[in-house]
Amino acid sequence: MVVVCGFFAIGQEGKITPLNIKADRDSIIAPLFPPSAIRDSIANDSLAADSLNQKPPLLLDKITYKAKDYVKLSQKENKIYLYNEAEIYYQDTELKAGIIIMDYIKNEVYAGRMVDSLGNYTQLPYFKQGSNIVIPDSIRFNFDTQKALIWNSRTEQQAAAGALGSDAMKVYAEITKKENDSVYFLSEAKLTTSTDTINPDYYIRVRKAKFVPKKKVIAGFSNLYIADVPTPIAMPFAYFPLSVGRSAGVLMPAFGNDPDAGYFLQDMGYYVPLGDYADITLTGDFYTNGSYAFRTASIYTKRYKYRGNVNLRFENIVNSQKGFSDYSLSRNYNIQFSHTQDTKASPNSRFSASVNLGSSDYYQNSLQQRNLPNTQNNTLSSSISYSKTFPNYPSVNMSMTATHSQLTSVATDDDDDDNINMTLPTFQASVERIYPFVKRDGIKKGIIDNINFQYSVNAQNRLTTNDEDFFTSKMFDNARVGASHSIPVATNFKVAKFFSVSVGGNYEDVWTLETYNQSYDEDLDEVVRDTISGFDRYNTYNFSASIGTTLYGTFNFGENKKIQAIRHTMRPSLSYGYAPSFEQFYDEYLGEDGVEVQYSRFTGTLNGAPSLGKSNSLSFSLANTLEAKVKDKDSTKLEPKKVSLLSNFNISTGYNFVSDSLRLNPLSINGGTSILDNKMSINFSAGLDPYAIDNNGTRIDTWNIDNGGSLFRLTRANANVSYSISSDMFGKKDDKGRKEDEEELDPFDYVAQSGGRDDDLFGRADDFNSNPIRKDDKNADVENPVYGTKIPWNVRVAYSANYSNTARQNEFSSHSLMFSGDIELAPRWSVGGSSGYDFKNQGFTLTQLRFQRDLKSFTMRFNWTPFGTYKRWYFFIGIDSSILKDLKWENRSQN
């Protein structure tokens, strides 16, 4: 073993020999390690006193030091020599190194590396003062002045509290001068976020700089190097914020040119933290033709309390130039708000919100169409609710909800169409179910004990409007206000042990603040409808009963068979309902030709009018499930494996006793199942009508079989099939049943944007702030030598078909196949795509091709929609770390 201190080495015999090494390997100049140090050394004991029993200086009384091999205290030289795994502790200062020499008169310490017989450096100095850590090749430090001279220092500065890996800034410097606890001066420094500390894939070379740990680096001339090759990206001076936590700062824009809008600056903005629990980001786009956009995004969170975000977006879109025939001006806006409350914050009350509203064509005509999936979304919806529970018996639940539903495709065609439905608000309250004939905690047996009743109220202010009147006073012109009070009474009991019977009735009282009077105006030759303001009400009641049971059938094939048994579960149910006619709430007027017309003044109100004519019907339903017991492939398993063959298969129909004809309702069938280890999902439904239709497509009171057809006439059908497959399905499983190379997280997992799909069949958003390539091993240097035979891949396929034949049209209203997939050609190279084919319109659906290369500290992506309405491309290359995320190049096409 050889010890290195400065430019001299000490051999095992204690002889000092100069080292013929280059200056860049170790440039420290320290006092010589005396030849007699090893011979006269004593055992490692930081408490041992010198044989002369001289009282050491005060500093030594406060220092703890030790070494693995030798500790030498030289009174003549006033130095302490520590060799091999040397350590010194003084106040908040900690120093570890291969060799340490301390001058306790000058209160200075020198530390250096060791080199073994193979020439490899070991035990580099580790210097920690407070929370600052430096790992240099060698260091000279003064305990009194707190100044230090450091050679080839290495330190890591976290970008934010808890930031790890590539989000930490690494600072390397050939020579570092520590002025005090908060100021360092650097010479020939390198700044990078690369996790490779030996050969970083990129760095910013700084000639001279002032370094304030956890705050900033102020540098002179700086130049970006990639793979040790200088790039044209250089700055005469630079400022690098290194604040721990969040700090305000400018967001760098992207430059470009659009053929319609001209030159632009996009995403220029400013970030501002708002205390410890919130922040706000302000960004904007500016185009030379006059178009502009403003966006604000705010996130707030408080642990164990709540969290949420608010996004506001506004765009002023100018097409072409003033004076040209194709000139147009339009404005788009979008409001998103999300709030969730921790259940522990308030057990008896809760507030939540999920809002996505704005211009119906915002996603289709946005200046920056980054969210491609949302262009295919036909509905925007919102909900804000507050609920509170009063737990005392009988408990009461109350809630206030505001909802919004907006059809985007309708408004795009005609802004006058009412495509927006809102409730401002909906009030609901209900009282706990009460059993009057039994104690609250008593056992309920029989028909009497199970008698129960409940009270609930639902009050709404509902309105419909369009994009033009949205957020104006006109949106309230056709608002409808009403409330309904309901008191259901029910009981249940068993018959013959196996049949469950439920009997009940419901009383409903409906309130409204306006009604409508109708009359026929002979002069106008039309029905005139007058609004009558004021409170009015009506009441209804009905009776219902049902009986049902559960039947099991098991088919055993033997324990030695692969399929040991199949179990069929059937749940038949028979229901009866009766409601009288409420003619007392109907009036009459003389219509055209003196014909009497019945109408209700409640028609058109929020809850509508009561039924005219009694209801007396019987309905039947049958629910089926099918399961199998399959012998497990693992011979060590004693129990067979349960497999679902048919998750559900339901049949329902009804019979109307009141109707003079067409008493039998159409047969409704629906079902679904998951097969192939739940990789394939199948759902289907159909409608079968036993009655025939005439030439006009109207149902007639004639059986379809008597009209020359089959027993049932297929009126509608739809099927949805989705299938997911990946390379993991074909890997071998280990002893725990987990496939080889299987990850806990989907390597292609991503977060769906608000308002879009939860899959990528319509493509992925151009969100360059997230990296879908594997994050746990993305910076690993180990390459699989047989990677070409184990290429990770995944495919998702969805098939959907809707068939209509109610009037012999015999057509598919929709018929499409969608698919998406990804292939990881290499550990850091991924390609993927999403597309589909519309069989009805005979054309490809929205298609997107994706290419991504993970360059360790960098990410390069290219998203391309080659054809269609949203034909475009996006290219991005930039640093992953949030510290230097403005070092990027982004280019995109415009619509």
Disulfide bonds with the S-S distance in Angstrom:
none
